[in-house]
Amino acid sequence: MEQIDCIVAGAGVVGLAIAREMAARGLDTLIVEAADAIGTETSSRNSEVIHAGIYYPQGSLKARLCVAGRDMLYRYCAERAIPHRRSGKLIVATDEAQEPMLAAIRASAAACGVDDLRFVSAAEAQALETALHCTKALLSPSTGIIDSHALMLALLGDAEESGAMLSLNTRIVSGRIDTGRIVLQTMDTASGEGFEIATSRFVNAAGLGAVALAGSLEGFDRRFLPTLRYAKGNYFSVVGRAPFSRLVYPVPEPGGLGVHLTLDLGGTARFGPDVEWTDALDYRVDPARGKRFYDAIRKYWPDLADDSLQPAYSGIRPKLSGPGEANSDFVIQDATTHGSAGLVNLFGIESPGLTSSLAIAEHVTRILAPEAD
């Protein structure tokens, strides 16, 4: 049976970042991905926003890793010439009753180390974005956008340059936790051929499949499996070019950040995501859902034309909280919790997972390879 220093399950942005970091520490690293390409799920079905770290509770993993990861990501993009732009974002109150929420957002963000938010008046906001309606806004200059696929290709390239290997079309069927190692049963999804491999360090970064994967490991205490919920977010794009150069977010709503306006690097406007709780991995976008977007968008862009929205794409967030519940934190679970040496489970890695990816990788590597620091 072959033995590898480290196996990472999942070739999304977080799994690739972890593999890059582990390989750079001199560990033989294998990335196992069930799909036929990298980043086919959550990592490529999101807003591609570099978040400033505004919305998360003080001291939470999301707050700490987002703020650290944001700075690491901007540096990495500059070093690797990864397409990105520090576009800035306006968080808008569209009536006076919402304005106290802006003050609460600013105070919470400052407590987490985000110290560059500033209030702008309605007139100042409209000077920045002439088509915008609001009564008051917060300007976040540290928010940006990124080409997520280019980022993942760069991470994979770095990992492979350090000796890591990628195995696509490889599904982990089951595994067992032995003394000092974790043995995995894998299957080639194209040929059906099975293969057994062992490792002393196993990172479960399987995203939407992470809870099921942890549950398939013989010897793992099921008490430490969280309940995973799928929150589907649908996006719509606008016909023609929207008259905005910055991202525009309404004040947050339960389950998400509201129907916000983001831009890709080509300037195309996308609206979403909404929140659609589901039990299935179905990425089809129901065109009828777009009707609900108009009222929400027109609160900050009154001139949105009738019939100008079209279905774009959807993504599914691996959430650990359900409808009506407070948003849960990232869960990065190691032996201090579950008692299985060498195993790290990453559960509920939703937004701001992309922004936090390099910081998450550093965090996980300190757990599994402290001697390499």
C-alpha positions in Angstrom: 0.0 0.0 0.0 1.4 3.4 -1.0 1.9 6.0 1.8 1.7 9.7 1.1 2.7 12.4 3.6 -0.4 14.4 3.0 -3.7 13.9 1.1 -6.1 16.7 0.4 -9.6 15.8 -0.6 -11.1 18.5 -2.8 -9.5 20.6 -5.5 -11.5 23.8 -4.9 -9.7 27.0 -4.0 -9.3 26.1 -0.3 -8.0 22.5 -1.0 -5.6 23.8 -3.7 -4.3 26.5 -1.3 -3.8 23.9 1.4 -2.0 21.6 -0.9 0.2 24.4 -2.1 1.2 25.2 1.5 1.8 21.6 2.5 3.9 20.9 -0.6 5.9 24.1 0.0 6.8 22.7 3.5 8.4 19.7 1.8 5.6 17.2 2.3 4.7 14.7 -0.5 1.1 15.9 -1.2 -1.7 14.4 -3.2 -4.9 16.3 -4.2 -7.8 14.0 -4.8 -10.8 15.4 -6.7 -13.9 13.5 -7.7 -14.8 15.8 -10.6 -12.9 15.9 -13.9 -11.6 19.4 -13.3 -10.6 21.7 -10.5 -13.0 24.1 -8.8 -16.2 22.9 -10.4 -18.5 23.6 -7.4 -18.6 26.4 -4.8 -15.2 27.8 -5.9 -16.4 28.7 -9.3 -20.1 29.5 -8.5 -19.8 32.6 -6.4 -19.5 36.4 -6.7 -15.7 36.3 -7.2 -15.5 39.0 -4.6 -12.4 39.7 -2.4 -14.2 40.6 0.8 -12.8 43.2 3.2 -14.0 41.2 6.4 -16.9 43.4 7.3 -19.8 41.2 8.4 -18.4 38.6 10.7 -18.5 38.4 14.6 -15.4 39.6 16.4 -13.0 36.7 17.2 -14.7 34.3 14.7 -12.6 32.3 12.3 -14.5 34.0 9.5 -13.4 37.4 10.8 -9.8 36.5 11.5 -9.1 34.5 8.4 -10.9 36.9 6.1 -9.0 39.9 7.2 -5.7 38.1 7.1 -6.6 36.2 3.8 -7.6 39.4 2.1 -4.2 41.0 2.5 -2.4 37.7 1.6 -4.6 37.4 -1.5 -4.0 40.9 -2.8 -0.2 40.3 -2.4 -0.4 36.9 -4.1 -2.4 38.3 -7.0 0.2 41.0 -7.5 3.1 38.6 -7.4 1.4 36.1 -9.8 -0.3 38.6 -12.1 -3.7 37.1 -11.3 -6.4 39.3 -12.8 -8.1 41.2 -10.1 -9.2 44.8 -9.2 -9.6 46.6 -5.9 -12.9 48.1 -7.1 -14.4 49.2 -3.8 -17.9 48.6 -2.5 -20.8 50.7 -1.3 -23.1 49.3 1.4 -26.3 51.3 1.0 -29.2 52.2 3.2 -32.1 52.9 0.9 -34.3 54.5 3.5 -33.6 56.3 6.8 -34.8 53.3 8.9 -31.8 51.3 7.6 -29.2 53.9 8.5 -28.5 52.6 12.1 -27.6 49.3 10.5 -24.8 51.0 8.7 -23.4 52.3 11.9 -23.6 48.8 13.5 -21.8 47.3 10.5 -19.0 49.8 10.7 -18.6 49.3 14.5 -18.5 45.5 14.1 -16.1 45.7 11.2 -13.7 48.0 13.2 -13.7 45.5 16.0 -12.5 42.9 13.6 -9.7 45.0 12.2 -11.4 46.6 9.2 -10.5 50.2 9.8 -11.0 51.8 6.4 -14.8 52.0 6.1 -16.2 55.5 5.9 -19.6 57.0 5.8 -20.7 58.8 2.7 -23.8 60.9 2.3 -26.4 60.3 -0.4 -24.9 63.1 -2.5 -21.3 61.7 -2.1 -22.5 58.2 -3.1 -24.3 59.5 -6.1 -21.2 61.5 -7.1 -19.4 58.2 -7.1 -22.2 56.2 -8.8 -24.6 58.5 -10.6 -27.3 55.8 -11.1 -27.3 54.9 -7.4 -30.1 55.7 -5.0 -29.5 55.7 -1.2 -30.0 57.8 1.8 -26.5 57.0 3.3 -23.8 54.5 2.5 -20.5 52.9 3.8 -17.6 52.9 1.4 -15.3 49.9 1.6 -12.1 50.6 -0.4 -10.6 47.2 0.4 -13.3 45.2 -1.4 -12.3 43.8 -4.8 -13.0 41.3 -7.5 -10.9 38.4 -8.8 -10.7 35.8 -11.6 -11.3 32.8 -9.4 -10.3 30.3 -12.1 -7.0 32.1 -12.7 -6.4 32.0 -8.9 -7.0 28.3 -8.8 -4.7 27.6 -11.7 -1.9 29.6 -10.0 -2.4 27.7 -6.7 -2.3 24.4 -8.6 0.8 25.5 -10.5 2.6 26.4 -7.3 1.6 23.2 -5.6 2.8 21.1 -8.5 6.0 23.0 -8.8 6.6 22.0 -5.1 6.0 18.3 -6.0 2.2 18.0 -5.3 0.2 15.7 -7.5 -3.4 16.1 -8.7 -5.7 13.1 -9.2 -8.9 14.0 -11.0 -11.9 11.7 -11.4 -10.9 10.1 -8.1 -13.6 9.6 -5.5 -12.9 8.6 -1.9 -15.4 5.7 -1.3 -14.5 5.1 2.4 -11.7 5.1 4.8 -10.5 4.0 8.2 -8.6 5.6 11.0 -5.7 3.4 12.1 -3.1 4.1 14.6 -0.8 6.8 13.2 -2.4 6.9 9.8 -5.6 7.1 7.7 -6.3 4.6 5.0 -8.5 5.6 2.1 -10.3 3.5 -0.4 -10.5 5.4 -3.7 -12.2 4.7 -7.0 -11.5 6.0 -10.5 -14.9 7.3 -11.6 -14.1 6.7 -15.2 -12.8 3.1 -15.0 -14.3 2.0 -11.7 -10.9 0.8 -10.6 -10.2 0.9 -6.9 -7.1 1.9 -5.1 -6.0 2.0 -1.4 -3.7 4.6 -0.1 -2.5 5.7 3.3 -1.5 9.0 4.8 -0.4 10.5 8.1 -2.2 13.8 7.3 -5.6 13.9 5.7 -7.3 17.2 5.0 -11.0 16.9 4.2 -11.7 20.0 2.1 -14.5 18.4 0.1 -16.9 21.4 0.5 -20.4 20.2 -0.2 -19.3 16.6 0.4 -17.1 17.2 3.5 -19.7 16.0 6.0 -20.5 12.8 4.1 -16.8 12.1 3.6 -16.0 12.5 7.3 -18.9 10.2 8.0 -17.5 7.5 5.7 -14.3 7.2 7.8 -14.4 4.1 10.1 -13.3 5.1 13.5 -14.5 8.7 13.3 -16.8 9.7 16.1 -20.1 10.6 14.5 -20.9 13.0 17.4 -18.6 15.5 15.6 -20.5 15.5 12.3 -22.4 18.8 11.9 -25.7 19.0 10.0 -25.1 20.4 6.5 -27.7 22.5 4.7 -27.6 23.6 1.1 -28.3 27.3 0.5 -28.7 27.8 -3.2 -27.9 31.3 -4.5 -29.2 32.3 -7.9 -27.6 35.0 -10.0 -29.0 37.1 -12.8 -27.2 39.3 -15.2 -28.4 42.5 -16.8 -28.8 43.0 -20.6 -26.3 45.6 -21.7 -23.8 47.4 -19.5 -24.8 48.6 -16.0 -23.8 52.1 -15.1 -21.7 51.2 -12.1 -17.9 50.9 -11.4 -18.1 49.7 -7.8 -20.0 46.9 -6.1 -23.2 47.8 -4.4 -24.6 45.9 -1.4 -27.8 46.5 0.4 -27.8 46.1 4.2 -27.7 42.3 5.0 -30.8 40.1 5.1 -31.3 36.8 7.0 -29.2 34.0 5.4 -27.2 36.2 3.1 -26.1 39.7 2.1 -29.1 40.6 0.0 -29.4 40.9 -3.7 -26.2 42.7 -4.4 -24.6 44.1 -7.5 -21.2 42.7 -8.4 -19.1 43.2 -11.5 -16.8 40.8 -13.3 -13.4 42.0 -14.6 -15.0 42.7 -18.0 -17.5 45.0 -16.4 -20.6 42.8 -16.7 -23.0 43.3 -13.8 -24.4 40.3 -11.9 -27.1 40.4 -9.3 -27.5 38.0 -6.4 -27.4 35.7 -4.8 -30.8 35.1 -3.3 -31.3 32.4 -0.7 -33.1 29.2 -1.8 -32.9 26.4 0.7 -32.7 23.0 -1.1 -31.9 19.4 -0.6 -30.5 18.8 -4.1 -27.3 19.8 -6.0 -29.3 21.3 -8.8 -27.7 24.4 -10.5 -30.5 25.3 -12.8 -31.8 28.8 -12.4 -35.5 29.3 -12.6 -36.1 32.4 -14.7 -39.2 33.1 -12.7 -37.1 33.9 -9.6 -35.8 37.0 -11.5 -39.2 38.7 -11.0 -38.4 39.0 -7.3 -35.0 40.6 -8.0 -36.5 43.7 -9.6 -38.0 45.2 -6.5 -34.9 44.6 -4.4 -32.5 46.0 -7.1 -34.7 49.1 -7.8 -34.4 50.1 -4.2 -30.8 51.2 -5.0 -31.0 51.3 -8.9 -34.4 52.8 -9.7 -33.7 52.9 -13.4 -33.4 49.2 -13.9 -35.5 48.5 -17.0 -38.3 46.0 -17.2 -37.3 42.6 -18.7 -33.6 43.4 -18.5 -32.5 40.6 -16.2 -31.6 37.1 -17.5 -30.6 33.9 -15.6 -26.8 33.7 -15.2 -25.8 30.9 -12.9 -26.2 29.5 -9.4 -24.1 28.3 -6.6 -24.7 26.2 -3.5 -23.3 27.2 -0.1 -22.4 24.5 2.4 -24.1 26.1 5.4 -24.1 24.8 9.0 -27.0 27.0 9.9 -30.5 26.8 8.6 -33.4 29.2 7.9 -33.9 31.7 10.7 -30.7 30.7 12.5 -27.7 32.9 13.0 -24.9 32.4 10.4 -22.5 29.8 11.6 -18.7 30.1 11.6 -16.2 28.1 9.7 -15.5 24.8 11.4 -11.8 23.7 11.1 -11.9 20.5 13.2 -8.7 18.7 14.3 -7.6 16.1 16.8 -8.1 18.4 19.7 -11.9 18.1 19.0 -12.4 14.7 17.4 -9.4 12.8 18.8 -8.1 11.4 15.4 -4.5 12.4 14.9 -3.6 13.7 11.5 -7.2 14.5 10.4 -8.5 18.0 9.7 -12.1 18.4 8.6 -13.2 21.7 7.0 -17.0 22.2 7.4 -19.2 25.1 6.3 -16.5 26.8 4.2 -18.8 29.2 2.5 -18.2 32.9 1.9 -15.7 34.3 2.7 -13.9 31.1 1.9 -12.3 32.3 -1.4 -10.9 35.5 0.3 -9.8 33.4 3.3 -8.2 30.6 1.3 -4.5 31.4 1.8 -5.1 32.1 5.5 -7.0 28.9 5.9 -4.1 27.1 4.3 -1.6 28.6 6.7 -3.9 27.7 9.6 -4.3 24.1 8.6 -0.6 23.7 7.9 0.3 24.9 11.3 -2.0 22.2 12.7 -0.7 19.3 10.6 3.0 20.3 10.0 4.1 22.6 12.9 7.6 21.2 12.6 7.8 22.8 9.1 7.2 26.4 10.4 
